[in-house]
Amino acid sequence: MAEEAHAAGVLPRRTRSRTAPRVVPLPRNVEFAFIRSDLHRLLAIAGALVVLMLTLLIVVGR
């Protein structure tokens, strides 16, 4: 019967509970380093998009 249920697309229930992932606190300076790198990446992408949009505006406007 379990083979028929599995073949029909019904997955068996797990009886064991899942363990929660451990949360490791980051030091404040490491956390700020992550934030700074994310902001730098965001500014680089935003700048590239502005340049692309201005280029398209000039090309299409002609």
PDB file of N, CA, C and O in Angstrom:
ATOM      1  N   MET A   1       0.822  -1.192   0.000  1.00  0.00           N
ATOM      2  CA  MET A   1       0.000   0.000   0.000  1.00  0.00           C
ATOM      3  C   MET A   1       0.865   1.255   0.000  1.00  0.00           C
ATOM      4  O   MET A   1       0.531   2.233  -0.669  1.00  0.00           O
ATOM      5  N   ALA A   2       1.971   1.241   0.740  1.00  0.00           N
ATOM      6  CA  ALA A   2       2.847   2.402   0.781  1.00  0.00           C
ATOM      7  C   ALA A   2       3.447   2.660  -0.592  1.00  0.00           C
ATOM      8  O   ALA A   2       3.661   3.811  -0.972  1.00  0.00           O
ATOM      9  N   GLU A   3       3.722   1.580  -1.344  1.00  0.00           N
ATOM     10  CA  GLU A   3       4.267   1.748  -2.680  1.00  0.00           C
ATOM     11  C   GLU A   3       3.248   2.391  -3.608  1.00  0.00           C
ATOM     12  O   GLU A   3       3.606   3.201  -4.463  1.00  0.00           O
ATOM     13  N   GLU A   4       1.953   2.025  -3.440  1.00  0.00           N
ATOM     14  CA  GLU A   4       0.902   2.614  -4.264  1.00  0.00           C
ATOM     15  C   GLU A   4       0.735   4.098  -3.944  1.00  0.00           C
ATOM     16  O   GLU A   4       0.552   4.919  -4.842  1.00  0.00           O
ATOM     17  N   ALA A   5       0.799   4.434  -2.645  1.00  0.00           N
ATOM     18  CA  ALA A   5       0.660   5.838  -2.251  1.00  0.00           C
ATOM     19  C   ALA A   5       1.829   6.657  -2.765  1.00  0.00           C
ATOM     20  O   ALA A   5       1.653   7.791  -3.209  1.00  0.00           O
ATOM     21  N   HIS A   6       3.029   6.078  -2.706  1.00  0.00           N
ATOM     22  CA  HIS A   6       4.209   6.796  -3.201  1.00  0.00           C
ATOM     23  C   HIS A   6       4.129   6.969  -4.717  1.00  0.00           C
ATOM     24  O   HIS A   6       4.512   8.012  -5.247  1.00  0.00           O
ATOM     25  N   ALA A   7       3.635   5.956  -5.405  1.00  0.00           N
ATOM     26  CA  ALA A   7       3.504   6.034  -6.849  1.00  0.00           C
ATOM     27  C   ALA A   7       2.435   7.057  -7.247  1.00  0.00           C
ATOM     28  O   ALA A   7       2.516   7.651  -8.322  1.00  0.00           O
ATOM     29  N   ALA A   8       1.442   7.263  -6.390  1.00  0.00           N
ATOM     30  CA  ALA A   8       0.363   8.198  -6.692  1.00  0.00           C
ATOM     31  C   ALA A   8       0.757   9.636  -6.371  1.00  0.00           C
ATOM     32  O   ALA A   8      -0.028  10.556  -6.601  1.00  0.00           O
ATOM     33  N   GLY A   9       1.961   9.841  -5.843  1.00  0.00           N
ATOM     34  CA  GLY A   9       2.412  11.198  -5.559  1.00  0.00           C
ATOM     35  C   GLY A   9       2.192  11.633  -4.127  1.00  0.00           C
ATOM     36  O   GLY A   9       2.422  12.797  -3.802  1.00  0.00           O
ATOM     37  N   VAL A  10       1.751  10.730  -3.256  1.00  0.00           N
ATOM     38  CA  VAL A  10       1.548  11.061  -1.847  1.00  0.00           C
ATOM     39  C   VAL A  10       2.814  10.691  -1.099  1.00  0.00           C
ATOM     40  O   VAL A  10       3.248   9.540  -1.123  1.00  0.00           O
ATOM     41  N   LEU A  11       3.402  11.670  -0.438  1.00  0.00           N
ATOM     42  CA  LEU A  11       4.638  11.404   0.295  1.00  0.00           C
ATOM     43  C   LEU A  11       4.322  10.938   1.708  1.00  0.00           C
ATOM     44  O   LEU A  11       3.390  11.443   2.334  1.00  0.00           O
ATOM     45  N   PRO A  12       5.085   9.984   2.212  1.00  0.00           N
ATOM     46  CA  PRO A  12       4.841   9.534   3.590  1.00  0.00           C
ATOM     47  C   PRO A  12       5.226  10.613   4.590  1.00  0.00           C
ATOM     48  O   PRO A  12       6.144  11.397   4.345  1.00  0.00           O
ATOM     49  N   ARG A  13       4.533  10.651   5.705  1.00  0.00           N
ATOM     50  CA  ARG A  13       4.831  11.639   6.741  1.00  0.00           C
ATOM     51  C   ARG A  13       6.094  11.249   7.492  1.00  0.00           C
ATOM     52  O   ARG A  13       6.375  10.068   7.701  1.00  0.00           O
ATOM     53  N   ARG A  14       6.830  12.239   7.884  1.00  0.00           N
ATOM     54  CA  ARG A  14       8.029  11.980   8.685  1.00  0.00           C
ATOM     55  C   ARG A  14       7.631  11.946  10.152  1.00  0.00           C
ATOM     56  O   ARG A  14       6.864  12.786  10.625  1.00  0.00           O
ATOM     57  N   THR A  15       8.152  10.986  10.843  1.00  0.00           N
ATOM     58  CA  THR A  15       7.808  10.871  12.253  1.00  0.00           C
ATOM     59  C   THR A  15       8.779  11.632  13.141  1.00  0.00           C
ATOM     60  O   THR A  15       8.427  12.041  14.247  1.00  0.00           O
ATOM     61  N   ARG A  16      10.007  11.823  12.656  1.00  0.00           N
ATOM     62  CA  ARG A  16      10.986  12.551  13.466  1.00  0.00           C
ATOM     63  C   ARG A  16      10.807  14.045  13.284  1.00  0.00           C
ATOM     64  O   ARG A  16      10.503  14.516  12.188  1.00  0.00           O
ATOM     65  N   SER A  17      10.997  14.783  14.358  1.00  0.00           N
ATOM     66  CA  SER A  17      10.905  16.239  14.241  1.00  0.00           C
ATOM     67  C   SER A  17      12.227  16.776  13.695  1.00  0.00           C
ATOM     68  O   SER A  17      13.291  16.199  13.922  1.00  0.00           O
ATOM     69  N   ARG A  18      12.138  17.867  12.987  1.00  0.00           N
ATOM     70  CA  ARG A  18      13.337  18.467  12.420  1.00  0.00           C
ATOM     71  C   ARG A  18      14.006  19.338  13.473  1.00  0.00           C
ATOM     72  O   ARG A  18      13.335  20.002  14.264  1.00  0.00           O
ATOM     73  N   THR A  19      15.320  19.329  13.473  1.00  0.00           N
ATOM     74  CA  THR A  19      16.039  20.160  14.429  1.00  0.00           C
ATOM     75  C   THR A  19      16.182  21.563  13.854  1.00  0.00           C
ATOM     76  O   THR A  19      16.396  21.739  12.655  1.00  0.00           O
ATOM     77  N   ALA A  20      16.065  22.532  14.708  1.00  0.00           N
ATOM     78  CA  ALA A  20      16.179  23.931  14.280  1.00  0.00           C
ATOM     79  C   ALA A  20      17.648  24.262  14.037  1.00  0.00           C
ATOM     80  O   ALA A  20      18.515  23.796  14.775  1.00  0.00           O
ATOM     81  N   PRO A  21      17.935  25.057  13.017  1.00  0.00           N
ATOM     82  CA  PRO A  21      19.332  25.442  12.785  1.00  0.00           C
ATOM     83  C   PRO A  21      19.842  26.334  13.914  1.00  0.00           C
ATOM     84  O   PRO A  21      19.109  27.150  14.473  1.00  0.00           O
ATOM     85  N   ARG A  22      21.120  26.149  14.229  1.00  0.00           N
ATOM     86  CA  ARG A  22      21.718  26.954  15.295  1.00  0.00           C
ATOM     87  C   ARG A  22      22.004  28.358  14.793  1.00  0.00           C
ATOM     88  O   ARG A  22      22.517  28.537  13.688  1.00  0.00           O
ATOM     89  N   VAL A  23      21.677  29.340  15.594  1.00  0.00           N
ATOM     90  CA  VAL A  23      21.931  30.734  15.247  1.00  0.00           C
ATOM     91  C   VAL A  23      23.226  31.151  15.931  1.00  0.00           C
ATOM     92  O   VAL A  23      23.345  31.116  17.155  1.00  0.00           O
ATOM     93  N   VAL A  24      24.199  31.550  15.101  1.00  0.00           N
ATOM     94  CA  VAL A  24      25.484  31.984  15.637  1.00  0.00           C
ATOM     95  C   VAL A  24      25.525  33.503  15.539  1.00  0.00           C
ATOM     96  O   VAL A  24      25.478  34.050  14.438  1.00  0.00           O
ATOM     97  N   PRO A  25      25.611  34.186  16.665  1.00  0.00           N
ATOM     98  CA  PRO A  25      25.633  35.653  16.598  1.00  0.00           C
ATOM     99  C   PRO A  25      26.938  36.154  15.973  1.00  0.00           C
ATOM    100  O   PRO A  25      28.022  35.652  16.269  1.00  0.00           O
ATOM    101  N   LEU A  26      26.805  37.155  15.102  1.00  0.00           N
ATOM    102  CA  LEU A  26      27.974  37.749  14.473  1.00  0.00           C
ATOM    103  C   LEU A  26      28.441  38.941  15.295  1.00  0.00           C
ATOM    104  O   LEU A  26      27.625  39.656  15.875  1.00  0.00           O
ATOM    105  N   PRO A  27      29.742  39.156  15.347  1.00  0.00           N
ATOM    106  CA  PRO A  27      30.223  40.376  15.998  1.00  0.00           C
ATOM    107  C   PRO A  27      29.728  41.606  15.230  1.00  0.00           C
ATOM    108  O   PRO A  27      29.452  41.548  14.032  1.00  0.00           O
ATOM    109  N   ARG A  28      29.629  42.704  15.952  1.00  0.00           N
ATOM    110  CA  ARG A  28      29.074  43.924  15.362  1.00  0.00           C
ATOM    111  C   ARG A  28      29.856  44.406  14.142  1.00  0.00           C
ATOM    112  O   ARG A  28      29.263  44.832  13.150  1.00  0.00           O
ATOM    113  N   ASN A  29      31.188  44.339  14.214  1.00  0.00           N
ATOM    114  CA  ASN A  29      31.997  44.813  13.087  1.00  0.00           C
ATOM    115  C   ASN A  29      31.841  43.926  11.856  1.00  0.00           C
ATOM    116  O   ASN A  29      31.895  44.428  10.734  1.00  0.00           O
ATOM    117  N   VAL A  30      31.651  42.627  12.038  1.00  0.00           N
ATOM    118  CA  VAL A  30      31.440  41.721  10.905  1.00  0.00           C
ATOM    119  C   VAL A  30      30.076  41.994  10.270  1.00  0.00           C
ATOM    120  O   VAL A  30      29.936  41.987   9.047  1.00  0.00           O
ATOM    121  N   GLU A  31      29.087  42.232  11.108  1.00  0.00           N
ATOM    122  CA  GLU A  31      27.753  42.537  10.598  1.00  0.00           C
ATOM    123  C   GLU A  31      27.759  43.830   9.780  1.00  0.00           C
ATOM    124  O   GLU A  31      27.139  43.895   8.719  1.00  0.00           O
ATOM    125  N   PHE A  32      28.457  44.860  10.269  1.00  0.00           N
ATOM    126  CA  PHE A  32      28.550  46.117   9.531  1.00  0.00           C
ATOM    127  C   PHE A  32      29.350  45.954   8.240  1.00  0.00           C
ATOM    128  O   PHE A  32      29.073  46.632   7.251  1.00  0.00           O
ATOM    129  N   ALA A  33      30.327  45.070   8.242  1.00  0.00           N
ATOM    130  CA  ALA A  33      31.092  44.808   7.017  1.00  0.00           C
ATOM    131  C   ALA A  33      30.187  44.190   5.955  1.00  0.00           C
ATOM    132  O   ALA A  33      30.285  44.542   4.780  1.00  0.00           O
ATOM    133  N   PHE A  34      29.301  43.264   6.361  1.00  0.00           N
ATOM    134  CA  PHE A  34      28.342  42.686   5.427  1.00  0.00           C
ATOM    135  C   PHE A  34      27.406  43.761   4.881  1.00  0.00           C
ATOM    136  O   PHE A  34      27.120  43.789   3.684  1.00  0.00           O
ATOM    137  N   ILE A  35      26.932  44.641   5.756  1.00  0.00           N
ATOM    138  CA  ILE A  35      26.012  45.701   5.338  1.00  0.00           C
ATOM    139  C   ILE A  35      26.699  46.647   4.364  1.00  0.00           C
ATOM    140  O   ILE A  35      26.112  47.034   3.353  1.00  0.00           O
ATOM    141  N   ARG A  36      27.951  47.025   4.665  1.00  0.00           N
ATOM    142  CA  ARG A  36      28.688  47.921   3.774  1.00  0.00           C
ATOM    143  C   ARG A  36      28.910  47.291   2.401  1.00  0.00           C
ATOM    144  O   ARG A  36      28.761  47.962   1.379  1.00  0.00           O
ATOM    145  N   SER A  37      29.265  46.008   2.372  1.00  0.00           N
ATOM    146  CA  SER A  37      29.484  45.357   1.077  1.00  0.00           C
ATOM    147  C   SER A  37      28.180  45.263   0.296  1.00  0.00           C
ATOM    148  O   SER A  37      28.179  45.426  -0.924  1.00  0.00           O
ATOM    149  N   ASP A  38      27.073  45.003   0.979  1.00  0.00           N
ATOM    150  CA  ASP A  38      25.780  44.968   0.300  1.00  0.00           C
ATOM    151  C   ASP A  38      25.410  46.342  -0.243  1.00  0.00           C
ATOM    152  O   ASP A  38      24.890  46.447  -1.354  1.00  0.00           O
ATOM    153  N   LEU A  39      25.670  47.395   0.523  1.00  0.00           N
ATOM    154  CA  LEU A  39      25.358  48.748   0.059  1.00  0.00           C
ATOM    155  C   LEU A  39      26.233  49.145  -1.128  1.00  0.00           C
ATOM    156  O   LEU A  39      25.757  49.799  -2.056  1.00  0.00           O
ATOM    157  N   HIS A  40      27.497  48.757  -1.104  1.00  0.00           N
ATOM    158  CA  HIS A  40      28.377  49.058  -2.237  1.00  0.00           C
ATOM    159  C   HIS A  40      27.880  48.359  -3.495  1.00  0.00           C
ATOM    160  O   HIS A  40      27.861  48.949  -4.576  1.00  0.00           O
ATOM    161  N   ARG A  41      27.478  47.102  -3.350  1.00  0.00           N
ATOM    162  CA  ARG A  41      26.948  46.355  -4.489  1.00  0.00           C
ATOM    163  C   ARG A  41      25.657  46.992  -4.990  1.00  0.00           C
ATOM    164  O   ARG A  41      25.445  47.093  -6.198  1.00  0.00           O
ATOM    165  N   LEU A  42      24.800  47.418  -4.079  1.00  0.00           N
ATOM    166  CA  LEU A  42      23.542  48.067  -4.450  1.00  0.00           C
ATOM    167  C   LEU A  42      23.792  49.373  -5.192  1.00  0.00           C
ATOM    168  O   LEU A  42      23.131  49.653  -6.192  1.00  0.00           O
ATOM    169  N   LEU A  43      24.742  50.177  -4.713  1.00  0.00           N
ATOM    170  CA  LEU A  43      25.059  51.432  -5.389  1.00  0.00           C
ATOM    171  C   LEU A  43      25.667  51.192  -6.770  1.00  0.00           C
ATOM    172  O   LEU A  43      25.387  51.942  -7.706  1.00  0.00           O
ATOM    173  N   ALA A  44      26.484  50.171  -6.906  1.00  0.00           N
ATOM    174  CA  ALA A  44      27.075  49.862  -8.212  1.00  0.00           C
ATOM    175  C   ALA A  44      25.987  49.448  -9.198  1.00  0.00           C
ATOM    176  O   ALA A  44      26.005  49.879 -10.352  1.00  0.00           O
ATOM    177  N   ILE A  45      25.043  48.623  -8.763  1.00  0.00           N
ATOM    178  CA  ILE A  45      23.953  48.191  -9.640  1.00  0.00           C
ATOM    179  C   ILE A  45      23.060  49.374  -9.992  1.00  0.00           C
ATOM    180  O   ILE A  45      22.663  49.532 -11.146  1.00  0.00           O
ATOM    181  N   ALA A  46      22.741  50.210  -8.995  1.00  0.00           N
ATOM    182  CA  ALA A  46      21.894  51.378  -9.245  1.00  0.00           C
ATOM    183  C   ALA A  46      22.577  52.338 -10.215  1.00  0.00           C
ATOM    184  O   ALA A  46      21.927  52.874 -11.112  1.00  0.00           O
ATOM    185  N   GLY A  47      23.863  52.556 -10.048  1.00  0.00           N
ATOM    186  CA  GLY A  47      24.598  53.436 -10.959  1.00  0.00           C
ATOM    187  C   GLY A  47      24.618  52.895 -12.378  1.00  0.00           C
ATOM    188  O   GLY A  47      24.456  53.648 -13.338  1.00  0.00           O
ATOM    189  N   ALA A  48      24.816  51.590 -12.511  1.00  0.00           N
ATOM    190  CA  ALA A  48      24.820  50.983 -13.843  1.00  0.00           C
ATOM    191  C   ALA A  48      23.445  51.108 -14.491  1.00  0.00           C
ATOM    192  O   ALA A  48      23.345  51.354 -15.693  1.00  0.00           O
ATOM    193  N   LEU A  49      22.390  50.942 -13.703  1.00  0.00           N
ATOM    194  CA  LEU A  49      21.043  51.082 -14.255  1.00  0.00           C
ATOM    195  C   LEU A  49      20.745  52.514 -14.679  1.00  0.00           C
ATOM    196  O   LEU A  49      20.089  52.730 -15.698  1.00  0.00           O
ATOM    197  N   VAL A  50      21.219  53.501 -13.911  1.00  0.00           N
ATOM    198  CA  VAL A  50      21.015  54.900 -14.284  1.00  0.00           C
ATOM    199  C   VAL A  50      21.733  55.203 -15.598  1.00  0.00           C
ATOM    200  O   VAL A  50      21.168  55.849 -16.481  1.00  0.00           O
ATOM    201  N   VAL A  51      22.969  54.743 -15.728  1.00  0.00           N
ATOM    202  CA  VAL A  51      23.721  54.963 -16.965  1.00  0.00           C
ATOM    203  C   VAL A  51      23.016  54.286 -18.140  1.00  0.00           C
ATOM    204  O   VAL A  51      22.917  54.864 -19.222  1.00  0.00           O
ATOM    205  N   LEU A  52      22.531  53.073 -17.929  1.00  0.00           N
ATOM    206  CA  LEU A  52      21.823  52.358 -18.988  1.00  0.00           C
ATOM    207  C   LEU A  52      20.546  53.092 -19.388  1.00  0.00           C
ATOM    208  O   LEU A  52      20.252  53.218 -20.577  1.00  0.00           O
ATOM    209  N   MET A  53      19.790  53.573 -18.413  1.00  0.00           N
ATOM    210  CA  MET A  53      18.547  54.280 -18.728  1.00  0.00           C
ATOM    211  C   MET A  53      18.818  55.593 -19.451  1.00  0.00           C
ATOM    212  O   MET A  53      18.099  55.944 -20.386  1.00  0.00           O
ATOM    213  N   LEU A  54      19.845  56.319 -19.028  1.00  0.00           N
ATOM    214  CA  LEU A  54      20.181  57.561 -19.720  1.00  0.00           C
ATOM    215  C   LEU A  54      20.648  57.291 -21.144  1.00  0.00           C
ATOM    216  O   LEU A  54      20.311  58.039 -22.061  1.00  0.00           O
ATOM    217  N   THR A  55      21.413  56.239 -21.333  1.00  0.00           N
ATOM    218  CA  THR A  55      21.857  55.858 -22.675  1.00  0.00           C
ATOM    219  C   THR A  55      20.667  55.520 -23.559  1.00  0.00           C
ATOM    220  O   THR A  55      20.595  55.954 -24.709  1.00  0.00           O
ATOM    221  N   LEU A  56      19.730  54.740 -23.015  1.00  0.00           N
ATOM    222  CA  LEU A  56      18.540  54.402 -23.783  1.00  0.00           C
ATOM    223  C   LEU A  56      17.709  55.637 -24.097  1.00  0.00           C
ATOM    224  O   LEU A  56      17.141  55.746 -25.183  1.00  0.00           O
ATOM    225  N   LEU A  57      17.637  56.563 -23.154  1.00  0.00           N
ATOM    226  CA  LEU A  57      16.880  57.789 -23.375  1.00  0.00           C
ATOM    227  C   LEU A  57      17.485  58.607 -24.515  1.00  0.00           C
ATOM    228  O   LEU A  57      16.758  59.169 -25.333  1.00  0.00           O
ATOM    229  N   ILE A  58      18.804  58.674 -24.566  1.00  0.00           N
ATOM    230  CA  ILE A  58      19.474  59.424 -25.619  1.00  0.00           C
ATOM    231  C   ILE A  58      19.318  58.726 -26.966  1.00  0.00           C
ATOM    232  O   ILE A  58      19.049  59.374 -27.977  1.00  0.00           O
ATOM    233  N   VAL A  59      19.489  57.397 -26.977  1.00  0.00           N
ATOM    234  CA  VAL A  59      19.410  56.639 -28.224  1.00  0.00           C
ATOM    235  C   VAL A  59      17.991  56.654 -28.785  1.00  0.00           C
ATOM    236  O   VAL A  59      17.804  56.873 -29.982  1.00  0.00           O
ATOM    237  N   VAL A  60      16.994  56.423 -27.941  1.00  0.00           N
ATOM    238  CA  VAL A  60      15.614  56.360 -28.395  1.00  0.00           C
ATOM    239  C   VAL A  60      15.087  57.760 -28.721  1.00  0.00           C
ATOM    240  O   VAL A  60      14.243  57.913 -29.604  1.00  0.00           O
ATOM    241  N   GLY A  61      15.575  58.774 -28.020  1.00  0.00           N
ATOM    242  CA  GLY A  61      15.105  60.137 -28.233  1.00  0.00           C
ATOM    243  C   GLY A  61      15.516  60.728 -29.565  1.00  0.00           C
ATOM    244  O   GLY A  61      14.938  61.729 -29.987  1.00  0.00           O
ATOM    245  N   ARG A  62      16.480  60.154 -30.233  1.00  0.00           N
ATOM    246  CA  ARG A  62      16.960  60.695 -31.520  1.00  0.00           C
ATOM    247  C   ARG A  62      16.066  60.317 -32.644  1.00  0.00           C
ATOM    248  O   ARG A  62      16.323  60.688 -33.789  1.00  0.00           O
TER     249      ARG A  62
END
